[in-house]
Amino acid sequence: MALNKSPYRGTRDFFPAEMRKRQFIFQKMAEVSELFAYEPYDGPILEEVELYLAKSGEELINEQIYSFTDRGDRKVAIRPEMTPTVARMAAQVHREIAKPIRWYSIPNLMRYEKPQKGRLREFWQYNADVFGAGEHGEVEIIQLAVAIMKSFGATHEHFEIDLNDRRVVDAIFKTLLGLDDQAALKLYKVVDKVKKVNEEGLQKMTKEIITDEAKQALFYEYLKIATFPDLHAYLEKNGLAEATKEFSHFTKRLEDMGLNIYVKYDPTIVRGLDYYTGVVFEVFDKHPDNRRAVAGGGAYANLLQIFNEPALPGVGFGLGDVTFTDFLVTHGLMPDFSKTDVDLLIAYLTDAAEKECFLLAEQMRSRGIKTEVIFGESKPKKVFTQSEKKNYRFVAMMGQDELQKSEVQVKNLETREAHTIHLLDMEKLTDLIKGTK
């Protein structure tokens, strides 16, 4: 029986055209991160399951994690997210290194989910985290998220950042609604599903947690809040004005930084992972054909404590490559990577010129020119047929006449301009090619 040529369900083969897209995205993310002084890091693809049991949440552990027992009888998992790993790494070094700690990574992750549009089992996810910066770090992480989106040509017309604060939600759930920790956690799960269920389903789930009708009404009123002033009015009316002070200060900072055109309040943003303790947010695609979260994150104050380390405020966000690629394609922001991008194609029209063409290619590569050589003697027609299949910018050809004169014929395939260049004048050829980039 022949082996299946398709990849495992929910994973992808990255042929060169797809790799060009992926590298374009990852390189730009890295460039923007480093402009903000974030440094790259990585960790192991396998972690002990206990790391995720400590804080990640029941859904991730019970339904989505790839786990197994290794030969040493250790329970391990393929990493489904990066935040526990970065917290574990920060716990090792935070006492010795300067703060704030700004790190970013683009790891390969796995979750056992039903493959669908925007969601696969294997994916890459950009992650940025800052430790030890408090509210300043929370503002900066929003700045970074906006800067990354803008670097691809996106504007506030393409995306928005929906904000909430789990300290505010905790005050509503525990003080106003009188729920204990366990019931509040269950209500968090309900809120996280609000946009995915109908009104009847929402009421059914709510009644299982909140039995008092007056408190149910307060909860439904909370879910209808659409602006920051409405939130403040709701909290003040219900005696919880103190609960919004930190969040108000945070949103004022965003306004001062000119970020208010990107952000809006959304009571349903609570984030499903259990370690979030403060500001939480999701980056939403505003296109009607792709209305979904592209990225998400938030603040966590106690994550290092699972390693018996003192609390160290942290905040971060993740941006998955699957949803982000969909975002770029939907808005027409993804460049055309269907053809390779090679600076120079070299062809020899006589076998006698083979050596000189290979030497020419070596010189060009040493000067940073991406160069390909056609193997074997070629005819001009073959050369230009080849050039139509790939995105060459220049073609250099050497026949018997050029070989005798130590020259090469070079053609700019975009302008159709032709040049004759001596083999000793590689500076001229280099300037010609680099001058068009």
C-alpha positions as CSV (number, residue, x, y, z in Angstrom):
1,M,0.0,0.0,0.0
2,A,1.4,3.4,-1.0
3,L,2.0,5.9,1.8
4,N,-0.2,9.0,2.0
5,K,1.5,12.0,0.4
6,S,-0.7,14.5,2.3
7,P,0.5,16.0,5.6
8,Y,-1.1,15.0,8.9
9,R,-4.5,16.6,9.3
10,G,-4.4,20.2,10.4
11,T,-0.7,20.6,9.4
12,R,0.8,22.1,6.2
13,D,3.5,21.5,3.7
14,F,5.4,24.7,3.0
15,F,6.4,24.7,-0.6
16,P,8.7,27.6,-1.7
17,A,5.8,29.9,-2.6
18,E,4.3,29.4,0.9
19,M,7.7,29.7,2.6
20,R,8.2,33.1,0.8
21,K,5.0,34.3,2.4
22,R,6.0,32.9,5.8
23,Q,9.5,34.4,5.7
24,F,8.1,37.8,4.7
25,I,5.7,37.8,7.6
26,F,8.2,36.6,10.2
27,Q,11.0,38.9,9.1
28,K,8.8,42.0,9.3
29,M,7.5,40.9,12.8
30,A,11.1,40.5,13.9
31,E,12.2,43.8,12.5
32,V,9.4,45.7,14.3
33,S,10.0,43.9,17.5
34,E,13.7,44.8,17.5
35,L,12.8,48.4,16.8
36,F,11.1,48.3,20.2
37,A,14.2,46.7,21.8
38,Y,12.6,43.3,22.1
39,E,15.1,40.4,21.9
40,P,14.5,37.0,20.3
41,Y,14.3,33.9,22.4
42,D,13.1,30.3,22.0
43,G,12.5,27.3,24.2
44,P,11.9,23.5,23.8
45,I,9.1,22.1,21.7
46,L,8.4,19.7,24.6
47,E,7.5,20.7,28.1
48,E,6.3,18.9,31.2
49,V,2.5,18.7,31.2
50,E,2.5,20.1,34.8
51,L,3.6,23.5,33.4
52,Y,0.2,23.8,31.6
53,L,-1.8,22.2,34.4
54,A,-0.6,25.0,36.7
55,K,-2.3,27.9,34.9
56,S,-3.4,27.4,31.3
57,G,-7.0,26.2,31.8
58,E,-9.1,23.1,31.5
59,E,-10.1,23.4,27.8
60,L,-6.5,23.5,26.7
61,I,-5.4,20.6,28.9
62,N,-8.4,18.3,28.5
63,E,-9.2,18.9,24.8
64,Q,-6.4,20.5,22.9
65,I,-3.0,19.3,24.2
66,Y,-0.8,16.7,22.5
67,S,0.7,14.8,25.4
68,F,2.4,11.4,26.0
69,T,4.5,9.6,28.5
70,D,8.1,9.4,27.4
71,R,10.5,6.4,28.0
72,G,11.5,7.9,31.4
73,D,7.8,7.7,32.5
74,R,7.5,11.5,32.3
75,K,4.3,13.1,31.2
76,V,5.3,15.6,28.5
77,A,3.4,17.7,25.9
78,I,4.1,19.4,22.6
79,R,3.9,23.1,23.5
80,P,0.4,24.4,22.7
81,E,1.3,28.0,23.7
82,M,4.4,30.0,24.6
83,T,3.5,32.0,27.7
84,P,4.2,29.3,30.3
85,T,7.6,28.7,28.6
86,V,8.6,32.3,28.6
87,A,7.5,32.6,32.3
88,R,9.6,29.5,33.1
89,M,12.6,31.1,31.4
90,A,12.0,34.5,33.0
91,A,11.8,32.8,36.4
92,Q,15.4,31.5,35.9
93,V,17.0,34.8,35.1
94,H,14.8,37.7,36.3
95,R,16.9,38.3,39.4
96,E,20.1,38.8,37.4
97,I,19.1,40.7,34.3
98,A,18.0,44.3,33.9
99,K,14.3,45.1,33.8
100,P,12.1,45.5,32.0
101,I,12.7,42.2,30.2
102,R,11.5,42.5,26.6
103,W,11.4,39.2,24.6
104,Y,9.8,38.0,21.4
105,S,9.6,34.6,19.6
106,I,7.8,32.9,16.7
107,P,7.5,29.3,17.8
108,N,5.9,26.3,16.2
109,L,2.9,25.2,18.3
110,M,0.4,22.3,18.3
111,R,-3.2,22.0,19.5
112,Y,-5.6,19.2,18.9
113,E,-8.5,21.2,17.3
114,K,-10.9,20.7,14.5
115,P,-9.2,22.2,11.5
116,Q,-11.3,25.0,9.9
117,K,-10.8,28.4,8.3
118,G,-8.3,30.3,10.4
119,R,-7.5,27.4,12.7
120,L,-5.2,24.4,12.3
121,R,-3.6,22.0,14.6
122,E,-0.1,23.1,13.8
123,F,0.7,26.8,13.6
124,W,3.4,29.4,14.2
125,Q,2.6,32.2,16.6
126,Y,4.4,35.5,17.1
127,N,4.7,36.2,20.8
128,A,5.9,39.3,22.6
129,D,6.2,39.7,26.4
130,V,7.5,42.3,28.7
131,F,8.2,41.7,32.4
132,G,8.7,44.2,35.2
133,A,7.2,47.2,33.5
134,G,3.7,47.5,35.0
135,E,1.2,49.7,33.3
136,H,3.9,51.2,31.1
137,G,4.5,47.7,29.7
138,E,0.7,47.2,29.1
139,V,0.6,50.4,27.0
140,E,3.8,49.5,25.1
141,I,2.5,46.0,24.2
142,I,-0.5,47.7,22.6
143,Q,1.8,50.1,20.8
144,L,3.8,47.1,19.6
145,A,0.7,45.3,18.4
146,V,-0.4,48.4,16.4
147,A,3.1,48.9,15.0
148,I,3.2,45.3,13.7
149,M,-0.2,45.6,12.1
150,K,0.8,49.0,10.5
151,S,4.1,47.6,9.2
152,F,2.0,45.4,6.8
153,G,0.0,48.4,5.6
154,A,-3.0,47.9,7.9
155,T,-4.8,50.9,9.3
156,H,-7.6,51.5,11.9
157,E,-10.0,50.8,9.0
158,H,-8.7,47.3,8.8
159,F,-8.5,46.3,12.5
160,E,-9.5,47.3,16.0
161,I,-8.3,46.3,19.4
162,D,-11.0,45.3,21.8
163,L,-10.1,45.8,25.5
164,N,-11.3,44.7,28.9
165,D,-9.8,44.3,32.3
166,R,-10.1,41.2,34.4
167,R,-9.9,43.2,37.6
168,V,-13.0,45.0,36.5
169,V,-14.7,41.8,35.6
170,D,-13.7,40.2,38.9
171,A,-15.3,43.1,40.8
172,I,-18.5,42.7,38.9
173,F,-18.7,38.9,39.2
174,K,-17.5,38.6,42.8
175,T,-18.7,41.8,44.5
176,L,-21.7,42.8,42.5
177,L,-23.0,39.3,41.6
178,G,-21.7,37.7,44.7
179,L,-20.0,34.7,43.0
180,D,-17.3,32.6,44.6
181,D,-14.1,31.9,42.8
182,Q,-15.3,28.7,41.2
183,A,-18.6,30.2,40.0
184,A,-16.8,33.3,38.7
185,L,-14.5,31.1,36.7
186,K,-17.5,29.3,35.2
187,L,-19.0,32.6,34.3
188,Y,-15.8,33.7,32.6
189,K,-16.2,30.6,30.3
190,V,-19.7,31.7,29.5
191,V,-18.6,35.2,28.6
192,D,-15.8,33.8,26.4
193,K,-18.5,32.0,24.4
194,V,-21.1,34.9,24.2
195,K,-20.3,35.6,20.5
196,K,-20.6,32.0,19.6
197,V,-24.1,31.1,21.1
198,N,-27.6,32.4,20.6
199,E,-29.6,34.2,23.3
200,E,-31.4,31.1,24.4
201,G,-28.1,29.3,24.9
202,L,-26.6,32.2,26.8
203,Q,-29.6,32.4,29.2
204,K,-29.4,28.6,29.8
205,M,-25.7,28.8,30.7
206,T,-26.2,31.9,32.8
207,K,-29.0,30.5,34.9
208,E,-26.9,27.5,35.8
209,I,-24.5,29.9,37.6
210,I,-26.6,32.9,38.6
211,T,-29.9,31.9,40.1
212,D,-31.1,35.3,41.3
213,E,-33.1,37.1,38.5
214,A,-32.0,40.6,39.6
215,K,-28.3,39.6,39.4
216,Q,-29.0,37.9,36.0
217,A,-30.3,41.3,34.8
218,L,-27.2,43.0,36.1
219,F,-25.1,40.5,34.2
220,Y,-27.0,41.0,30.9
221,E,-26.7,44.8,31.4
222,Y,-22.9,44.4,31.7
223,L,-22.8,42.4,28.4
224,K,-24.5,45.3,26.6
225,I,-21.8,47.9,27.6
226,A,-20.2,49.2,24.4
227,T,-18.0,52.2,25.5
228,F,-15.5,53.1,28.2
229,P,-17.8,55.9,29.5
230,D,-20.7,53.4,29.7
231,L,-18.6,51.0,31.7
232,H,-17.6,53.7,34.1
233,A,-21.3,54.8,34.5
234,Y,-22.3,51.1,35.1
235,L,-19.6,50.6,37.8
236,E,-20.3,53.9,39.5
237,K,-24.1,53.2,39.6
238,N,-23.4,49.9,41.2
239,G,-20.9,51.2,43.8
240,L,-17.8,49.9,42.1
241,A,-16.2,53.1,40.9
242,E,-12.9,52.1,42.6
243,A,-12.7,49.0,40.4
244,T,-12.2,51.1,37.2
245,K,-9.5,53.4,38.4
246,E,-6.5,51.5,37.0
247,F,-8.3,50.6,33.8
248,S,-9.3,54.3,33.3
249,H,-5.7,55.4,33.8
250,F,-4.6,52.8,31.3
251,T,-7.1,53.9,28.6
252,K,-6.1,57.5,29.2
253,R,-2.5,56.6,28.5
254,L,-3.5,55.0,25.3
255,E,-5.4,58.2,24.3
256,D,-2.3,60.2,25.1
257,M,-0.2,58.0,22.8
258,G,-2.7,58.5,20.0
259,L,-3.9,54.9,20.1
260,N,-7.5,55.6,20.9
261,I,-8.5,55.3,17.2
262,Y,-7.6,51.6,17.4
263,V,-9.2,50.6,20.7
264,K,-12.7,50.1,21.9
265,Y,-14.3,48.5,24.9
266,D,-15.8,45.0,24.7
267,P,-17.2,43.3,27.8
268,T,-16.9,39.8,26.2
269,I,-13.1,40.0,26.0
270,V,-11.9,38.0,29.0
271,R,-9.5,35.6,27.3
272,G,-9.9,31.9,28.0
273,L,-6.5,31.2,29.7
274,D,-6.6,31.3,33.5
275,Y,-3.4,33.2,34.1
276,Y,-4.6,36.6,33.0
277,T,-5.1,39.0,35.9
278,G,-5.4,42.5,34.4
279,V,-5.8,44.2,31.0
280,V,-6.9,41.7,28.3
281,F,-7.3,42.5,24.6
282,E,-7.9,41.0,21.2
283,V,-7.0,42.4,17.8
284,F,-10.1,42.0,15.5
285,D,-10.3,42.0,11.8
286,K,-13.0,44.6,10.8
287,H,-13.6,43.1,7.3
288,P,-17.2,41.7,7.1
289,D,-15.9,38.5,5.4
290,N,-13.3,37.8,8.0
291,R,-14.7,39.2,11.3
292,R,-12.7,37.3,13.8
293,A,-9.8,37.7,16.3
294,V,-6.4,37.9,14.7
295,A,-4.4,38.2,17.9
296,G,-4.9,38.4,21.7
297,G,-3.1,38.8,25.0
298,G,-3.1,40.5,28.3
299,A,-1.5,41.1,31.6
300,Y,-0.5,38.4,34.2
301,A,0.8,39.3,37.6
302,N,1.3,35.9,39.3
303,L,2.6,33.5,36.7
304,L,6.2,33.4,38.1
305,Q,4.8,32.3,41.5
306,I,4.1,28.8,40.2
307,F,7.9,28.5,40.1
308,N,8.2,29.7,43.8
309,E,9.4,33.1,42.6
310,P,8.1,36.4,43.7
311,A,5.3,38.0,41.6
312,L,6.6,39.9,38.6
313,P,4.1,41.7,36.4
314,G,4.1,40.6,32.9
315,V,2.1,41.4,29.8
316,G,2.2,39.9,26.3
317,F,0.3,38.9,23.2
318,G,0.2,36.2,20.5
319,L,-0.4,36.6,16.8
320,G,-1.0,33.3,14.9
321,D,0.3,32.9,11.4
322,V,-2.9,31.3,10.1
323,T,-5.3,34.0,11.1
324,F,-2.9,36.7,10.3
325,T,-2.3,35.4,6.8
326,D,-6.0,35.3,6.2
327,F,-6.2,39.0,7.4
328,L,-3.5,40.1,5.0
329,V,-5.1,38.2,2.1
330,T,-8.6,39.5,2.9
331,H,-7.5,43.1,2.8
332,G,-5.2,42.7,-0.2
333,L,-2.1,43.4,1.9
334,M,-0.2,40.2,1.0
335,P,2.4,40.8,-1.8
336,D,2.5,38.3,-4.7
337,F,5.0,35.5,-3.8
338,S,3.9,33.2,-6.6
339,K,7.3,33.5,-8.3
340,T,10.7,33.3,-6.8
341,D,12.7,36.6,-6.3
342,V,16.1,36.2,-7.8
343,D,18.3,39.1,-8.8
344,L,20.3,37.6,-11.6
345,L,20.0,34.6,-14.0
346,I,23.3,33.6,-15.7
347,A,23.3,31.5,-18.9
348,Y,26.2,30.3,-21.1
349,L,25.4,29.9,-24.8
350,T,28.5,27.8,-25.3
351,D,30.0,25.1,-23.1
352,A,33.4,26.9,-23.3
353,A,31.9,29.8,-21.3
354,E,30.7,27.5,-18.4
355,K,33.8,28.2,-16.2
356,E,33.6,32.0,-16.6
357,C,29.8,32.0,-15.9
358,F,30.3,30.0,-12.7
359,L,33.1,32.3,-11.6
360,L,30.8,35.3,-12.4
361,A,28.0,33.8,-10.3
362,E,30.4,33.4,-7.3
363,Q,31.5,37.0,-7.6
364,M,27.9,38.2,-7.6
365,R,26.9,36.1,-4.6
366,S,29.9,37.4,-2.7
367,R,28.4,40.9,-3.4
368,G,25.0,40.0,-2.0
369,I,23.3,39.4,-5.4
370,K,20.9,36.4,-5.4
371,T,22.2,34.5,-8.5
372,E,21.1,31.4,-10.4
373,V,23.0,29.6,-13.1
374,I,21.3,27.6,-15.9
375,F,23.1,24.3,-16.0
376,G,24.3,23.3,-19.5
377,E,24.6,25.1,-22.8
378,S,21.5,27.2,-23.5
379,K,19.8,28.9,-26.4
380,P,18.5,32.5,-25.9
381,K,14.9,31.3,-26.4
382,K,15.4,28.8,-23.5
383,V,16.8,31.5,-21.3
384,F,13.9,33.8,-21.7
385,T,11.4,31.0,-21.4
386,Q,13.0,30.2,-18.1
387,S,12.9,33.8,-17.0
388,E,9.1,34.0,-17.5
389,K,8.6,31.1,-15.0
390,K,10.6,32.9,-12.2
391,N,10.8,36.5,-11.1
392,Y,14.3,37.2,-12.3
393,R,15.2,40.9,-12.6
394,F,18.3,40.6,-14.8
395,V,19.6,38.0,-17.2
396,A,23.3,37.7,-18.1
397,M,24.3,35.7,-21.1
398,M,27.8,34.7,-22.4
399,G,28.4,33.2,-25.9
400,Q,31.6,32.6,-27.8
401,D,32.0,36.3,-28.8
402,E,31.5,37.5,-25.2
403,L,34.0,34.9,-24.0
404,Q,36.7,36.1,-26.3
405,K,36.2,39.7,-25.3
406,S,35.8,38.8,-21.5
407,E,32.3,40.4,-21.6
408,V,28.8,39.5,-20.6
409,Q,25.5,40.7,-22.1
410,V,23.1,41.8,-19.3
411,K,19.4,42.6,-19.8
412,N,17.1,44.3,-17.3
413,L,13.9,42.3,-17.7
414,E,11.7,45.1,-16.4
415,T,12.9,48.0,-18.5
416,R,14.3,45.8,-21.4
417,E,17.5,47.8,-21.3
418,A,20.6,45.9,-22.5
419,H,24.2,46.4,-21.2
420,T,27.6,45.0,-22.2
421,I,29.8,44.7,-19.2
422,H,33.4,43.6,-19.0
423,L,34.2,40.7,-16.6
424,L,36.7,42.9,-14.8
425,D,34.1,45.5,-14.1
426,M,31.9,43.7,-11.6
427,E,31.4,46.9,-9.6
428,K,29.4,48.2,-12.5
429,L,27.2,45.1,-12.7
430,T,26.7,45.2,-9.0
431,D,25.6,48.8,-9.0
432,L,23.3,48.2,-12.0
433,I,21.5,45.4,-10.1
434,K,21.4,46.9,-6.7
435,G,20.4,50.3,-8.0
436,T,17.1,48.8,-9.1
437,K,16.1,47.3,-5.7
